[in-house]
Amino acid sequence: MDKKLEGKVAIVTGGGRGMGRSIAAALAAQGATVVIAARTAQYGEATVAEIVAGGGRASLFAGFELAERSSSQKLIGDTVRRHGRLDILVLCAADAPNGALLQMADEDFDQLAKSNFYSLFWFAKDAIPELARSGAGRFISISSCAGNRIHSPGIVPYGATKAAINSMIRGMAIEYGRLGITFNTVDPGLIASDRMYLPPEMVQGITSSFPIPRIGTCDEIASAVSFLAWPESAYITGHHLVVDGGASLGSVPNLDDSLQSEQAAGKR
């Protein structure tokens, strides 16, 4: 693989599991030194070990608590002291509670807002000055198609926090683009990971109507993040890169089937 990120220093929050782990591995494979921020040390250690075994460079920032103001300060400060710079920030960690809006307790909503949205504000304040010193900083947040495109029962508050993330990313792109930083999101659809608990038959039923009728992979999200981190993506900012197999295009399966049947009949 081309070492397009050689000499770069990257932070990946939530890098111990799922999409975060794949993102960290992909950035390291392209030459970046990666700091994995993980709440649970054993998951973060496994990611670091995997990267190092493959010849990459990685270190662990353990005990990362997304909903605490001090976490971003400590993480950014520790990274710059240890490596001298910060070039790429990938915010992958998030909370995703399920449940009906009216049944959610006030304190649970407050926790969700801190984890998913306040944390973006905190990281912006702490990371933008360091990314500006890089001269070609990348601020990438993992959002969701639930933010602006698909609204599903049971994750309405989660989707609202992702919509807020998308809005702030666009605003920061306008306000701080002249510092040499790009601000973008990757918006995953339904992605297979060790943190997804849907039974296979439900996944098959959901994905059968997608234009690309399958579930996505963590590596496909990692590829999208890598693309936005590359030097060749320096003119892309304020963008939401949707990786969902076309699910958010809003096709109507029954209508599509009918049209295809009519087209086939017309050819006979």
Disulfide bonds with the S-S distance in Angstrom:
none
